[in-house]
Amino acid sequence: MTAQQETAPALDALRGALGPGAISTTADDRRRASTDRSGHLPDGLPRAVVRPRSADEVAATLAWAGTHRVPVVPRGAGTGLAGGATAGDGSVVLDLTRLNRILEIRPDDALAVVEPGVITADLDLAARAHGLRYAPDPASADLSTIGGNIATNAGGLRCVKYGVTRDAVLGLDVVLADGTRLRTGRETVKGVAGYDLTSLITGSEGTLAVVVGATLRLQPVPARTGTATAHFASPHAAAAACAAVLDAGLRPSVLEFLDAATLEAVARLRGEPLAGDASFVLAQTDGFAADAEIEAVGAILRRTALRAEVTADPVAAEDLLRTRRQALPAIERLGRVLIEDIAVPRSRLAEAAEALTALSAATGVRIFTFAHAGDGNIHPIVLADHADPAAVRAAVGEIFRLALRLGGTISGEHGVGALKRAWLEAEVGAPALALQRRVKHAFDPLGVLNPGKAL
Ligand SMILES: Cc1cc2nc3c(=O)[nH]c(=O)nc-3n(C[C@H](O)[C@H](O)[C@H](O)COP(=O)(O)OP(=O)(O)OC[C@H]3O[C@@H](n4cnc5c(N)ncnc54)[C@H](O)[C@@H]3O)c2cc1C
């Protein structure tokens, strides 16, 4: 009997529990749902893709999975960069994109209630009709889902001032591995009753529970925005200038860094003239004092920059943000890439930038670097197409060691997924890892929810 024939009766049982058209077993669907934007390929293909239309169908799928001991991989838009949504042989992909309604926006309480399949940028746009916005803005916001953002605790450009996804999540509706539905958190800004399950599930990469609804904090659209750009002679000088901005007590809402190679890749993608061998910093300020604050940011950048400019033109500002968001797609055009995501304390940012330049020079492995500089979150993008694969592996290992040596982390925002598990113990330590495994067991004793990820 083939594996497909063996699983057919089990899948028939699930078909009976869900509405028509909820399960796909076509080879194309299974192949597409087996991987994510990390490019990681698991062993084999999932046996089916389930696309529930309601939380009840999610609960029915998980209850079925427990009975038949089938691994379930929750999936949003599949833009993840750590292999968290990759699904191998025997598993079932739980695609949540049909649960895509914005259920409520409550301007008085500055909150939104949404389903997990809502696209991040769509929520932001809907909030704007009420003078509000959804602050966490990963560069993938036009594609990624709120459920995926919650599961990865995604960061973004505005997080330096407004915090990461976890800071925007007030409460969650979830389905546990055994099919139980429950609500965590609250609608109030404050609240300390009980353990903070909302924060625990946020960032748990689909291994503790499936998010079927979220109550999210919104922020007022700022009255004004100011934008500054600056070019620097070296990544070290650019990173040091970013740290100087924050040391001066300024609170930019965006503080991003692109090294010269990344800036060149973006210019080529956009068909624009090259900026020469210069690293680039993009800063924004917002709020009633945005104009005064951006002048202060500009003055600090000018102290060490080759050149710097300040603009209040919103069209120019939006185009600059787009430049930043194009960094990863621009590099991906140049070949197969390994996308890293370390973070260091911001006082060590310049040291990290310098070490990455030195690492690339010493190994001959091309490393492009861009960063959410205000958060100390650096994305070293390693070109994997190299004559010596061992040199590439060694360079990646060196990047993780660098992060830990500087008191940082192996992942600032993409998650551990399937790709960084070997490094987790080095960061959190054996006792903490063992405790995390006990937490996983308490939520999911049969181990059916996204096994082999995050821990
Ligand atoms: C061009 C580009 C730019 C990016 N920029 C950023 C950035 O600035 N900041 C950043 O943080 N990330 C960034 N990312 C990574 C990615 O977009 C984020 O990790 C995003 O949060 C993933 O959302 P998704 O809907 O695609 O989730 P998926 O990739 O489908 O899934 C990601 C993880 O979430 C789990 N999951 C998904 N939905 C649910 C659910 N409803 N319940 C439980 N678990 C679930 C999956 O099992 C998986 O572990 C970028 C990616 C790309 C391609």
The ligand as a Tripos MOL2 file, in Angstrom:
@<TRIPOS>MOLECULE
LIG
   53    58     1     0     0
SMALL
NO_CHARGES

@<TRIPOS>ATOM
      1 C1         10.6020   40.4960    1.4610 C.3       1 LIG1
      2 C2         10.4170   40.0630    2.8950 C.ar      1 LIG1
      3 C3         10.5950   40.9980    3.9090 C.ar      1 LIG1
      4 C4         10.4180   40.6180    5.2470 C.ar      1 LIG1
      5 N1         10.5820   41.5620    6.2110 N.ar      1 LIG1
      6 C5         10.3600   41.2440    7.5030 C.ar      1 LIG1
      7 C6         10.4960   42.2360    8.5400 C.ar      1 LIG1
      8 O1         10.7670   43.4240    8.2750 O.2       1 LIG1
      9 N2         10.2680   41.8440    9.8150 N.ar      1 LIG1
     10 C7          9.9400   40.5410   10.1290 C.ar      1 LIG1
     11 O2          9.7340   40.2510   11.3030 O.2       1 LIG1
     12 N3          9.8180   39.5960    9.1820 N.ar      1 LIG1
     13 C8         10.0110   39.9090    7.8870 C.ar      1 LIG1
     14 N4          9.8740   38.9430    6.9170 N.ar      1 LIG1
     15 C9          9.5390   37.5620    7.3090 C.3       1 LIG1
     16 C10         8.0400   37.2130    7.2960 C.3       1 LIG1
     17 O3          7.3110   38.0790    6.4240 O.3       1 LIG1
     18 C11         7.4530   37.2810    8.7140 C.3       1 LIG1
     19 O4          8.0410   36.2630    9.4900 O.3       1 LIG1
     20 C12         5.9340   37.1440    8.7640 C.3       1 LIG1
     21 O5          5.5120   37.3620   10.1000 O.3       1 LIG1
     22 C13         5.4210   35.7740    8.3120 C.3       1 LIG1
     23 O6          4.0220   35.8770    8.0910 O.3       1 LIG1
     24 P1          3.2770   34.8120    7.1630 P.3       1 LIG1
     25 O7          1.8230   35.1080    7.1800 O.co2     1 LIG1
     26 O8          3.9050   34.7450    5.8370 O.co2     1 LIG1
     27 O9          3.5600   33.4660    7.9860 O.3       1 LIG1
     28 P2          4.1050   32.0610    7.4760 P.3       1 LIG1
     29 O10         5.4090   32.2180    6.8140 O.co2     1 LIG1
     30 O11         3.0350   31.3540    6.7330 O.co2     1 LIG1
     31 O12         4.3180   31.3250    8.8780 O.3       1 LIG1
     32 C14         5.3080   31.7790    9.7800 C.3       1 LIG1
     33 C15         5.1850   31.0050   11.1010 C.3       1 LIG1
     34 O13         3.9380   31.3100   11.7100 O.3       1 LIG1
     35 C16         3.1660   30.1090   11.9390 C.3       1 LIG1
     36 N5          1.7710   30.5400   11.7290 N.ar      1 LIG1
     37 C17         1.2460   31.1960   10.6580 C.ar      1 LIG1
     38 N6         -0.0420   31.4970   10.8880 N.ar      1 LIG1
     39 C18        -0.3540   31.0230   12.1270 C.ar      1 LIG1
     40 C19        -1.5270   31.0190   12.9270 C.ar      1 LIG1
     41 N7         -2.6720   31.5860   12.5230 N.pl3     1 LIG1
     42 N8         -1.4800   30.4310   14.1480 N.ar      1 LIG1
     43 C20        -0.3400   29.8560   14.5860 C.ar      1 LIG1
     44 N9          0.8000   29.8260   13.8800 N.ar      1 LIG1
     45 C21         0.7850   30.4100   12.6700 C.ar      1 LIG1
     46 C22         3.7140   29.1120   10.9520 C.3       1 LIG1
     47 O14         3.5180   27.7890   11.4120 O.3       1 LIG1
     48 C23         5.1840   29.4860   10.9260 C.3       1 LIG1
     49 O15         5.8500   28.9280   12.0210 O.3       1 LIG1
     50 C24        10.0680   39.2780    5.5730 C.ar      1 LIG1
     51 C25         9.8790   38.3450    4.5390 C.ar      1 LIG1
     52 C26        10.0550   38.7230    3.2170 C.ar      1 LIG1
     53 C27         9.8270   37.6940    2.1390 C.3       1 LIG1
@<TRIPOS>BOND
     1     1     2 1
     2     2     3 ar
     3     2    52 ar
     4     3     4 ar
     5     4     5 ar
     6     4    50 ar
     7     5     6 ar
     8     6     7 ar
     9     6    13 1
    10     7     8 2
    11     7     9 ar
    12     9    10 ar
    13    10    11 2
    14    10    12 ar
    15    12    13 ar
    16    13    14 ar
    17    14    15 1
    18    14    50 ar
    19    15    16 1
    20    16    17 1
    21    16    18 1
    22    18    19 1
    23    18    20 1
    24    20    21 1
    25    20    22 1
    26    22    23 1
    27    23    24 1
    28    24    25 2
    29    24    26 1
    30    24    27 1
    31    27    28 1
    32    28    29 2
    33    28    30 1
    34    28    31 1
    35    31    32 1
    36    32    33 1
    37    33    34 1
    38    33    48 1
    39    34    35 1
    40    35    36 1
    41    35    46 1
    42    36    37 ar
    43    36    45 ar
    44    37    38 ar
    45    38    39 ar
    46    39    40 ar
    47    39    45 ar
    48    40    41 1
    49    40    42 ar
    50    42    43 ar
    51    43    44 ar
    52    44    45 ar
    53    46    47 1
    54    46    48 1
    55    48    49 1
    56    50    51 ar
    57    51    52 ar
    58    52    53 1
@<TRIPOS>SUBSTRUCTURE
     1 LIG1         1 GROUP 0 **** ****
